[in-house]
């Protein structure tokens, strides 16, 4: 994949339902960012429903928004 050189950082959160192609794409995106010297973080949850969003489902993916806020704070964006 090719990304803008001025893209500085990225966070991806995805859950892994069996062999989900999105996980491979997210891993590739993460590798592209880190290989380019960019800050990146990737969270792959074992359980979560498609489009887990903000709805609490009693699964590990429920914490994604808190992890996103922590990530922003670590980068001094929050």
Secondary structure per residue as TSV (DSSP state, phi and psi in degrees):
chain	resnum	aa	ss	phi	psi
A	1	X	-	360.0	155.4
A	2	X	-	-122.9	134.1
A	3	X	-	-128.6	155.7
A	4	X	-	-55.1	137.3
A	5	X	T	-65.5	-27.3
A	6	X	T	-86.6	1.6
A	7	X	-	-74.2	116.2
A	8	X	-	-90.2	-36.0
A	9	X	E	-156.2	160.9
A	10	X	E	-160.3	150.9
A	11	X	E	-130.9	132.8
A	12	X	E	-122.4	138.8
A	13	X	E	-129.8	130.0
A	14	X	E	-150.3	152.4
A	15	X	E	-107.8	159.5
A	16	X	-	-113.5	92.9
A	17	X	-	-87.3	88.9
A	18	X	S	69.5	-129.2
A	19	X	S	-100.9	82.3
A	20	X	-	-90.6	123.2
A	21	X	H	-62.7	-24.9
A	22	X	H	-62.3	-33.2
A	23	X	H	-63.6	-44.9
A	24	X	H	-61.5	-41.6
A	25	X	H	-64.8	-40.7
A	26	X	H	-66.4	-38.8
A	27	X	H	-62.6	-41.8
A	28	X	H	-63.4	-41.9
A	29	X	H	-62.6	-44.6
A	30	X	H	-59.0	-46.5
A	31	X	H	-62.2	-41.6
A	32	X	H	-59.9	-44.9
A	33	X	H	-64.3	-48.9
A	34	X	H	-69.1	-36.2
A	35	X	H	-63.1	-29.3
A	36	X	T	-86.1	4.9
A	37	X	T	79.6	16.8
A	38	X	-	-92.1	156.7
A	39	X	E	-77.3	131.7
A	40	X	E	-149.3	152.6
A	41	X	E	-141.3	141.1
A	42	X	E	-133.5	128.2
A	43	X	E	-118.6	120.8
A	44	X	E	-116.1	112.1
A	45	X	E	-90.7	139.6
A	46	X	S	-68.5	-37.0
A	47	X	S	-129.8	144.9
A	48	X	-	165.2	154.8
A	49	X	-	-96.5	158.7
A	50	X	T	-53.6	133.6
A	51	X	T	62.3	46.3
A	52	X	-	-57.8	-27.3
A	53	X	T	44.0	-136.6
A	54	X	T	-97.0	-9.2
A	55	X	-	-70.3	129.0
A	56	X	-	-76.7	129.0
A	57	X	-	-125.1	6.1
A	58	X	S	69.6	32.3
A	59	X	S	-128.0	162.4
A	60	X	G	-55.4	-31.2
A	61	X	G	-66.9	-12.4
A	62	X	G	-59.8	-24.5
A	63	X	G	-88.5	2.8
A	64	X	H	-58.6	-39.8
A	65	X	H	-67.3	-35.0
A	66	X	H	-66.7	-40.3
A	67	X	H	-67.0	-34.9
A	68	X	H	-64.4	-44.7
A	69	X	H	-62.3	-42.0
A	70	X	H	-61.0	-41.4
A	71	X	H	-63.7	-44.2
A	72	X	H	-62.5	-42.0
A	73	X	H	-63.1	-40.3
A	74	X	H	-62.3	-31.2
A	75	X	T	-90.8	4.7
A	76	X	T	65.7	29.5
A	77	X	-	-92.8	-17.1
A	78	X	-	-119.7	360.0
